[in-house]
Amino acid sequence: MEIWIILDGEKIGPLHDFEIRRKITTGELPASTPAWHEGSGDWKPLIEIDLFKREFELVSPPEENPFTPPAVDSPPENGNDPSLPTPQACGRRFWARWLDLSLYSGVWWLGMWAAGQNIEAATINPWIMFFHYVPWFALEAVLIHQYATTPGKWLLGLRVLNNDSSRLDLGDSTRRSMRVLFTGIGFGFSYLAFFCQLLSLFMVKRTGSTLWDQSGGHRVIASPLHPVRVMACVFAYFVAMMMMFGVFSPYIVKETIRRNPEYKEYFEKNPPWGLPPRN
């Protein structure tokens, strides 16, 4: 859960619940600290939020002075209305991630074909399939460090920043990308990737952040989405699919004929579009 607080007249957030617990335990946050989280409606003292009552019971008795929430027309001095925190945009993040990976894969396999590599052998080589996404995540780390976004994220209005809204340094960006490779997509293996994506969705719904952003202290900012960018995203997916289809179609046809010899004559008369094998 992500929490916003007002401390010394300044709005601070979003903070994760474990950060709030730590600050309560160390005495940094009194029970009357104004706090807000999605779904809570108005500001209320921390001690009135069920999630933190036990921490205050363990530290000291509740403060006697009641808390008066700030007037609606007098928001905190330094920022916008805290009732509008950064949305998680899970759907956009999913499609942005796989658009990046699809574009990269299209260029990767097209490059393998242009270099005259044995595509059929490469697809059954476990080491190639295991590591072929690694170069992309190295590039992603540089892009997020420099621009706070990637092609897919840019098209869908997403930026990756630290919780204080600063850009990630290269070390943090690299660690984030490696966490995504391990825990976000499971190196791209079908069943493992599916499991990792479900786990990530569960974590976002449960804690308000993914494993890689929570552990690194980062967040994803979603800006309003323009229809033109959605159309560009669909077109980019189409281009990525055509690149991969062009490389793989001869091998798909070959495997189809092997399993169903009756289709051999059909494909000889109606050869599908695709790039000829270079090996």
Secondary structure as GFF3:
##gff-version 3
##sequence-region A 1 279
A	DSSP	beta_strand	2	7	.	.	.	ID=ss1
A	DSSP	beta_strand	10	16	.	.	.	ID=ss2
A	DSSP	alpha_helix	17	25	.	.	.	ID=ss3
A	DSSP	beta_strand	34	37	.	.	.	ID=ss4
A	DSSP	beta_strand	44	45	.	.	.	ID=ss5
A	DSSP	three_ten_helix	46	48	.	.	.	ID=ss6
A	DSSP	alpha_helix	50	59	.	.	.	ID=ss7
A	DSSP	alpha_helix	90	114	.	.	.	ID=ss8
A	DSSP	alpha_helix	119	123	.	.	.	ID=ss9
A	DSSP	alpha_helix	126	131	.	.	.	ID=ss10
A	DSSP	alpha_helix	134	147	.	.	.	ID=ss11
A	DSSP	alpha_helix	151	155	.	.	.	ID=ss12
A	DSSP	beta_strand	158	162	.	.	.	ID=ss13
A	DSSP	alpha_helix	170	179	.	.	.	ID=ss14
A	DSSP	pi_helix	180	184	.	.	.	ID=ss15
A	DSSP	three_ten_helix	186	188	.	.	.	ID=ss16
A	DSSP	alpha_helix	190	207	.	.	.	ID=ss17
A	DSSP	alpha_helix	211	216	.	.	.	ID=ss18
A	DSSP	beta_strand	218	222	.	.	.	ID=ss19
A	DSSP	alpha_helix	227	259	.	.	.	ID=ss20
A	DSSP	three_ten_helix	261	263	.	.	.	ID=ss21
A	DSSP	alpha_helix	264	269	.	.	.	ID=ss22
###
